[in-house]
Structure formats: structure tokens, C-alpha cells
Amino acid sequence: MASRWLLVVLTLGLAGLPLGAEDPAVKPAAGQRFAVVHAMEYEYDRPVTLGPHVLRLFPQAWAPGTVTASDLAVTFPGKHAIRKQLDLDGNLVAAVEFDGPTKAVAFRNRLVVAMSAPPPEPRPAPHAAAFPFAYTADEAKRLAPFLEVPSDPGPKLANYSAGVARDHLSSVGWLADLTRKLHKEVKCFTRDGEGVLSPEETLTTGGSCRDLAWVQIQLLRRKGVAARFVSGYQIPPWARGPEKKAHPAELHAWVEAYLPGAGWVGLDPTAGKAVDGTYVPLAAAAVPRDAGPVEGTFLVSPPVPNALAKSNLKYRVTVEPLGPAVTP
């Protein structure tokens, strides 16, 4: 990574999590607690000065589950300050400022999340009960960033969009059908690289969860449905058993579509299903880069004209079952 470049980490690569129907035996009961630990360490090949960083690692107020503990730690050789604030999308984030040069910085976030019962089926307003539907003028104005589409979608996206059902008696059913269709027809695999593939690339070769999410967002917007990109965690099936140990996991990505009267409805094309109480959203935005877990800049220290610095990231996410919440 060159100095002065924006550092955006999108290591949202887990391909599977639950695919299709899940075994009821591994579904967490309401109140079941899990500890999610997300550690990231950046190393630089020469001393650098870090600009302000934004960490999108806090579960949002609209998360299905309940956060019972949250602990963010920053390891840095000099002074640093952390403050919580809201970003332009209304996400709760941590703004971190650093003082002094370094060759490394590390972030560790630990959450304890109590799972919720499955959410009820969305109930849209009458004017959005069937598909297609139209937003009111006020809705369309406020949702404009989530309705933007490129002027040239590319032939594969255009052809795929043409194959999506044009109408449905239920807008909720139409969303579910599209989510299942992508799950069945687009290959999904683990991909560690940064960024998000274009829909043309994903529809050609497949992609990771973030790539499938971006394809679904573009399809929804082409059909006149506002959609946003969500990053976060999902408690994976292999971590839901009785054994209390740390299980490997990953960041995950999914989609939210706006239905008047029902709000933002969560959809996971990787799993081919609606979002349930096992999902923990960390950030939602109109474009993937604004939902990445870490964003910031760095410069060679002391500054040298045309000098470049490279960074290397090591990261790990684990999920550990803790048992049910204790009630007084």
C-alpha cells in the first residue's frame, strides 16, 4: 500500500456460513450469548505517521440481538485518543487519532451478543405490498443514494436483470425469490483480496459474500428498489453447539432493501435467505467502501518526496458460545 493512499479494509470473505436450510439443532435460542473477538494488526515496512482512522466495529442500534458488552482496544506505541461518533450514514463508529511514528498498530474488539428470537415477517405498507411498487416523492428523494445505478450496467448484469421476475403478488416474496435465485445461480467462495468485484466479474466467475451482496444491490436498484450494503458478523452454525471454545469465523456482508411500512429488510444472497437473529450488523452504507471495518491514511515518517510505504494486515475473528444470559 502506497503512502498517502486511503486504507480501506474489506476482508469480508466467508463464502458459506449457513447455505440454504439450517439444522434446527444448531439454531441459537433467544438469549443465547456469544463472544465475538475481532483482532487486526497492521505492520509497515518503514516508520509511518497514521492519519485519523474510523473503525466500524460496533453493533448498530437496529441489530436483532442485544449487545451486553463491548470492549475496543488499540495497541500503539505513542499516544492515541478514541471517541465514539455517528458517521454520515448514522452508523456508530470509533474515530481514532494517533500521535507519533510507528511501524505497527493493532485493534482488538470484543463483543458479547445475546441472540434474539427470529424477527416477524415484514409487513409493507399497502402501496408496497405487491411488486413492482413505487416510492412516494418524499421517499424517493430521501432514498436517492440507495437508488443510484451506473449508466452502463454491463451486458451480464443487464441480461441477468432481464431474467428476474417482473411482478409478484407479494413484494416480500419477490425479494425472497431473488435472494434464493442468486444463491442458487452465482458461485460463492472465500476471497481474501480487498475491495468488491464488479457485478460483471461476479456473474462471470462468482465471488465472495460481499461480491454477491453488491450484485443483488445493483439488481434491486435497477428494479427501483432502494438497497444498501451491510457488513457485520453472523454466528456460524459450527459455533452454536454446547462446547464453550473459540471457533474461527469471518466478517460477513449482506443486503438491506427498503420496503415502505416495513423498513430496511435484511437479505443474505450467500445463504439464500432472509437475515435472522444470528446476524450482527456493524455498518450499512450506499456503497461497500463506506461500510468497511477500518478506514484511514498513513504517510512515511518523516515525509520523503515520492517515498512509498507498504502495509501488511493480519486479522482473526473468533466466536465463542457463553451460555444463556443470566437473569436476576
LINJOGI-V425062 format. One record per residue. NEAR is the number of other C-alpha atoms within 10 Angstrom. Layout:
BEGIN
NEAR
NEAR
END
This chain:
BEGIN
13
16
20
16
13
13
17
19
17
24
24
26
22
20
22
16
17
17
15
15
9
11
9
8
10
14
16
24
18
16
18
20
25
27
22
25
21
21
18
16
17
14
17
18
13
15
19
25
19
23
17
16
19
23
23
25
27
24
24
21
14
11
19
22
25
19
20
13
11
16
11
17
12
17
13
17
14
10
10
14
12
16
10
13
12
11
15
8
12
13
21
20
22
21
19
18
16
19
15
14
19
19
17
20
17
16
17
18
18
20
20
20
27
26
26
20
15
14
11
7
10
15
15
18
13
10
15
19
20
17
20
18
17
13
17
10
9
8
13
16
11
10
18
11
15
23
21
17
15
8
6
8
17
12
10
15
22
14
11
12
18
12
9
15
12
11
12
15
11
15
20
21
14
19
22
17
17
20
23
20
14
22
20
16
10
18
18
25
16
15
17
12
13
12
16
24
18
17
23
16
15
21
20
13
10
18
26
26
29
31
29
30
31
26
24
28
28
24
23
25
17
18
17
18
23
25
31
28
26
29
29
25
24
22
28
19
17
14
21
24
15
10
13
14
14
17
17
15
22
23
23
29
36
29
28
24
22
20
23
19
14
16
14
17
17
22
25
27
31
32
24
21
21
20
21
20
21
25
24
28
27
27
27
25
22
20
18
21
16
21
27
28
22
21
20
19
18
24
20
24
18
9
13
9
6
8
12
17
18
14
18
11
14
10
14
14
19
20
27
22
24
19
18
15
15
8
5
3
END
